[in-house]
Amino acid sequence: MLAKLTDLWRSRIDGCPEAPILEYRRGRPGDGETHHDFRLLSGAVEIPQTDRDMAFYDKLLVLDTTNSSTLEGCYDSIPAEALFDDLGVSGLFFPLNRFTKPNWLRQNPRVQREVLLADVRNILPDKGGHETSIVLRTWGTSDIQFEEGAIYRLSSRLVDFNTTKILSALFELDLCWSSQTEDLYYDEEQTVHHNVPFLQLILDPNSFGSIHMAKVHVNTENGIQKLFRDLKDLNNGIAGSLVLKASQHRATQRILSNRLSVIWGPPGAYRLLTYQ
């Protein structure tokens, strides 16, 4: 997450040189809200592989004044995106409600005036392939008034819906650990808190590598899967349903081989954090 933020910040300071450049065409009603049509002048835009019914608004839309001579002063010459606080609204769904809108109101005043959050709704190449239309919906408190022919840049923002969940799971592990402290073995030279799972992960990440009985567990699991496959070949439907796919098999072996495992899937798929 920190690496992604650093990359975004550096790009924004430089004026988002790789950001797609769009020319505004018109607004039109769509799905109970206004959709805006743009012509793609340069760069590439992709529709995120997510549930399109959810309002992620994972882009920043800013009026492109790169070549404008009206900018005066060092502060105003800083791109508005560089002042955007990604973490302040990370993981929030838009439009914001009365409980989450204060997070937006804590943004820099220039951000509130000049930045719109945008969600890519569609990408429409024309039949000749000479031109691409980008359909966006936007949200914000910006003073931007869309005008035909105006030029905008579209850049990414950090959208993080998972860090909080992972931290909560790790914190739960710590709470479980605290109730079992008397059963844990630790060296006399170590302080007790070094064995708290979350802290131990930070102090000594390698300690969450392979477990002592990894090979035994993996061999046992291989034997069980072989038995299920043999039974499946004998037309045992129940056993056949227990045969793991290749990806499931690899995930199971990693769980059996490591103290901490995170099984991650695409949106809507199963997510699992295991600790032993």
Helices and strands as residue ranges (DSSP letters): H 2-13, E 21-30, E 33-42, E 59-63, H 74-77, G 80-83, H 86-89, H 101-105, H 109-114, E 115-125, E 132-139, E 151-156, H 163-178, G 181-183, G 192-195, H 197-203, G 205-208, H 214-233, H 237-240, H 246-257, E 260-263, E 272-275
